[in-house]
Amino acid sequence: MRIVTLEEHIVFPEFIREIDKAGQLSAISRMEEQLADINDARLASMNANGIDMQVLSVVGRGAELLPPGKDLAFAVRYNDAIASRIAPYPDRFKAFAHLPMASPQAAADELERTRVEYGFCGALINGLVNDRFLDHPSFRPLLERAEQLQLPLYLHPGLPPEAVAKAYYSDLPGSAGTVLAASGWGWHAETALHVLRLVVSGTLDRYPRLKLIIGHMGEMIPVMMARIDERLSPGNTGQHQRSVSQTLRDQVHITTSGIFTQPPLMAALATFGIDNIMFSVDYPFSTNEAGKKLLENIPLSAEQIARIAGGNADRLLGLNGNSR
């Protein structure tokens, strides 16, 4: 069975230090060695757990923190470095582009360049950009180009805006507020909100061939699908033409990254459908062993498990000689 994972992260220290001279990105700095590694422990773990391919992506803020011009130059150098380091392993690694998101036209051009020059599979976007979601009109050049190129955009969680963090996650004991704002809840709620805004604003109707990917078993959307459809029906709210659930099934794919229990998977299967679900781990923040254990215990047929494990990713991203 071919296994592909596509929310698997890297950070190259020489780049992160350019934008984080104060060393405040503690979670990343604590895992610097694992995030920078490609062909040692990472590849050994893939081999030990039967993972054929990882699609790599830069985690955390990057080019968008730099001023116009410098942001594009930073992203170009980062993508060139990624391409160089994975080039010796064409059958084991692919990549999502790192984009200068604060400059959407430049981001669109860099998305296309990384596809043409390196065969990158799309782009990963870390949360909001200058406190704006992708439904803001300024991002239309990027969304249009991604649709034209048929390259999916992976919407990954990012740090909450300062005002949100203060209102929602302050005045809690110890590190509770920090964790609640991030992997304990806030990241997932914000990414779900990001997707729903793209639906109800009519943005996904504007770009009906655009494909999005979200992780963590759908960022809590599957368990809320019926309620969302009832309350956000076309004609009652927003500018969208299709039901929310139909739009999601048409244009949004979800991965298992970091969520390795059966109930969320069953909800995802019942709402998004098996063809929209792809296996992922969230390495190195989660372990390949935990992800593999999920695959080994899914109560589906071998053919269905194979679709989740790698077939759906091959089809969506054009991997392994498969077309989109």
C-alpha positions in Angstrom: 0.0 0.0 0.0 1.4 3.4 -1.0 1.5 5.9 1.8 1.7 9.6 1.2 1.7 12.3 3.9 1.3 16.0 3.1 1.3 18.1 6.3 4.9 17.4 7.1 6.9 20.4 8.1 10.4 21.9 7.7 12.2 25.0 8.9 15.7 25.9 7.8 17.4 27.8 10.7 19.3 30.2 8.5 16.0 31.5 7.1 14.0 31.7 10.3 16.8 33.7 12.0 16.5 36.4 9.4 12.9 37.2 10.5 13.2 36.2 14.2 16.3 37.8 15.4 14.9 37.9 18.9 14.4 34.2 19.0 10.8 34.4 20.0 9.6 31.4 17.9 10.3 29.0 20.8 8.2 26.1 19.6 10.1 26.0 16.3 13.5 26.6 18.0 13.0 23.7 20.4 12.5 21.4 17.4 15.1 23.0 15.1 17.1 19.9 14.5 14.0 17.8 13.5 12.5 20.5 11.3 15.8 21.2 9.5 16.5 17.5 8.8 15.5 15.9 5.6 17.6 12.8 4.8 18.6 11.5 8.2 16.1 10.9 11.1 13.2 12.0 8.9 13.9 9.5 6.1 14.7 6.8 8.6 11.3 7.2 10.3 9.6 7.2 6.9 11.3 3.9 6.0 10.5 2.4 9.4 6.8 3.3 9.1 6.3 2.5 5.4 5.8 6.1 4.3 6.6 6.4 0.6 6.5 10.1 0.2 6.2 13.3 2.3 5.1 16.6 0.9 7.1 19.2 2.8 6.1 22.7 3.8 7.5 25.6 5.8 5.7 25.9 9.1 5.2 29.3 10.9 5.4 32.9 9.7 8.0 33.8 7.2 8.1 35.9 4.1 4.9 37.8 5.0 6.7 39.4 7.9 9.0 41.2 5.5 8.4 44.4 3.5 7.4 44.3 -0.2 10.3 43.3 -2.4 12.2 41.7 0.5 9.4 39.3 1.0 9.5 37.9 -2.5 13.3 37.6 -2.4 13.1 35.7 0.8 10.4 33.3 -0.5 12.4 32.7 -3.7 15.5 31.8 -1.8 13.6 29.6 0.6 11.9 27.7 -2.2 15.2 27.3 -4.1 16.7 25.9 -0.9 13.8 23.4 -0.5 14.1 22.3 -4.1 17.8 21.8 -3.8 17.6 19.7 -0.7 14.8 17.4 -1.9 16.3 17.0 -5.4 18.3 13.9 -4.5 15.1 12.2 -3.4 12.5 12.7 -6.1 10.5 9.7 -5.2 10.4 10.5 -1.5 9.8 14.2 -1.2 7.7 16.9 -2.9 6.9 20.3 -1.5 4.4 23.1 -1.1 5.7 26.5 -1.9 6.4 29.2 0.7 4.8 32.4 -0.6 5.2 36.2 0.1 1.5 36.3 1.2 1.5 40.1 2.0 2.2 40.7 -1.8 -0.5 38.6 -3.5 0.5 39.2 -7.0 4.1 38.3 -6.2 2.8 35.2 -4.4 0.9 34.2 -7.5 4.0 34.5 -9.6 6.1 32.6 -7.1 3.5 29.8 -7.0 3.7 29.4 -10.7 7.5 29.6 -10.7 7.8 26.8 -8.2 5.5 24.7 -10.2 7.3 25.3 -13.5 10.8 25.1 -12.2 10.5 22.5 -9.5 7.2 20.7 -9.8 6.0 21.9 -6.4 2.4 20.7 -5.6 0.8 23.9 -4.4 1.4 26.2 -1.5 0.8 26.1 2.3 -0.5 29.3 4.0 0.0 29.8 7.7 -3.1 31.5 9.1 -4.1 35.1 8.5 -2.0 37.6 6.6 -1.9 41.0 8.3 -5.1 40.0 10.1 -6.9 39.3 6.8 -8.5 36.1 5.6 -8.2 34.9 2.0 -11.7 36.1 1.2 -10.3 39.7 1.2 -10.3 41.0 -2.4 -6.6 41.7 -2.3 -5.9 38.0 -2.5 -7.7 37.4 -5.7 -4.6 37.3 -7.9 -3.3 34.3 -5.9 -6.6 32.5 -5.8 -7.1 33.0 -9.6 -3.6 31.8 -10.4 -4.0 28.7 -8.1 -7.2 27.9 -9.9 -5.7 28.3 -13.3 -2.7 26.1 -12.4 -4.9 23.6 -10.6 -2.6 23.8 -7.6 -4.3 23.4 -4.2 -3.7 25.8 -1.3 -3.2 24.2 2.1 -4.7 26.4 4.8 -2.6 25.8 7.9 -3.2 27.3 11.4 -1.3 30.4 12.5 -0.9 32.5 15.5 -4.1 34.4 16.4 -4.2 38.2 16.0 -3.1 40.1 19.0 -6.6 41.4 19.8 -8.1 37.9 19.6 -5.4 36.5 21.8 -6.0 39.1 24.4 -9.8 38.8 24.4 -10.0 35.0 24.3 -6.8 33.5 25.7 -5.5 35.9 28.4 -5.7 35.7 32.2 -5.4 31.9 32.3 -3.0 30.0 34.6 0.5 29.0 33.4 0.7 28.1 29.8 -3.0 27.3 29.5 -3.8 30.4 27.4 -0.9 29.8 25.0 -1.9 26.2 24.4 -5.6 27.0 24.2 -4.9 29.7 21.6 -2.9 27.2 19.5 -3.0 23.4 19.2 -5.5 23.0 22.1 -8.3 24.8 20.3 -7.7 28.2 18.7 -5.8 27.0 15.7 -8.5 24.6 14.6 -11.4 27.0 15.2 -9.7 29.8 13.3 -8.9 27.5 10.3 -12.5 26.3 10.2 -13.6 29.9 10.3 -11.2 30.7 7.4 -12.8 28.0 5.3 -16.4 29.1 6.1 -15.6 32.7 5.3 -14.4 31.6 1.9 -17.7 29.8 1.4 -20.2 32.4 2.6 -18.4 35.3 1.0 -18.9 33.7 -2.3 -15.1 33.4 -2.9 -15.2 29.7 -3.6 -18.1 30.3 -6.0 -16.0 32.9 -7.8 -13.2 30.2 -8.2 -15.2 27.0 -8.5 -12.1 24.9 -9.6 -9.9 26.1 -6.8 -9.0 23.3 -4.4 -8.2 23.8 -0.7 -6.7 21.4 1.9 -7.1 21.6 5.6 -5.7 19.4 8.3 -6.5 17.9 11.6 -9.4 15.8 10.3 -11.3 18.8 9.0 -10.6 21.3 11.8 -13.9 20.4 13.6 -16.1 21.2 10.6 -17.3 17.6 10.1 -19.1 17.4 13.5 -20.8 20.8 12.8 -21.7 20.2 9.1 -25.5 19.8 9.6 -25.7 22.8 11.9 -23.7 24.9 9.5 -25.9 23.9 6.6 -29.0 24.8 8.5 -27.8 28.2 9.7 -25.8 29.3 6.7 -28.1 28.3 3.9 -27.8 30.1 0.5 -30.2 33.0 0.3 -30.4 33.5 4.0 -26.8 34.6 4.5 -23.8 35.7 2.6 -23.2 35.5 -1.2 -22.8 31.8 -1.7 -24.7 29.9 -4.3 -24.3 26.3 -3.1 -24.9 24.8 0.3 -21.9 24.9 2.6 -21.7 21.1 2.7 -21.8 20.9 -1.1 -19.1 23.6 -1.5 -16.9 21.8 1.0 -17.3 18.4 -0.8 -16.6 20.1 -4.2 -13.6 22.1 -3.2 -12.1 21.2 0.2 -10.0 18.1 1.0 -9.0 17.2 4.6 -6.1 15.4 6.1 -5.7 13.3 9.2 -2.8 15.3 10.5 -2.3 15.1 14.2 -5.7 13.4 14.8 -5.4 9.7 15.2 -8.6 8.4 16.8 -11.6 6.8 15.1 -14.6 9.1 16.0 -13.3 12.2 14.1 -12.4 10.0 11.2 -15.9 8.5 11.1 -17.4 12.0 11.2 -15.1 13.0 8.3 -16.1 10.0 6.2 -19.8 10.6 6.8 -19.6 14.3 5.8 -16.8 15.0 3.4 -16.7 11.5 1.9 -13.8 9.1 1.4 -12.4 10.7 -1.7 -11.8 14.0 0.2 -9.8 12.5 3.0 -6.0 12.1 2.9 -3.6 10.6 5.4 -1.1 12.9 7.0 0.9 13.0 10.2 2.0 16.6 11.1 5.6 15.5 11.4 7.7 16.2 13.5 5.0 17.7 15.8 3.3 14.3 15.7 4.9 10.9 15.2 4.8 8.7 12.1 4.2 5.8 14.5 0.9 7.3 15.8 -0.2 8.0 12.2 0.6 4.5 11.1 -1.4 3.0 14.0 -4.5 4.9 12.8 -4.1 3.5 9.3 -3.7 0.0 10.6 -7.0 0.2 12.6 -9.4 1.9 10.1 -12.5 -0.3 9.8 -12.7 -0.1 6.0 -11.7 -2.4 3.1 -8.1 -2.5 2.0 -9.1 -0.7 -1.2 -10.7 2.2 0.8 -7.8 2.5 3.1 -5.4 2.6 0.2 -7.3 5.6 -1.2 -6.9 7.5 2.1 -3.3 6.4 2.6 -2.1 7.7 -0.8 -4.4 7.3 -3.7 -6.4 10.5 -3.0 -3.2 12.5 -2.6 -1.7 11.1 -5.7 -4.8 12.1 -7.6 -5.2 15.6 -6.2 -1.5 16.6 -6.3 -0.6 14.8 -9.5 1.9 12.5 -7.8 3.2 9.2 -8.9 2.3 9.9 -12.5 -1.4 10.4 -11.7 -3.1 13.5 -13.2 -5.4 15.9 -11.3 
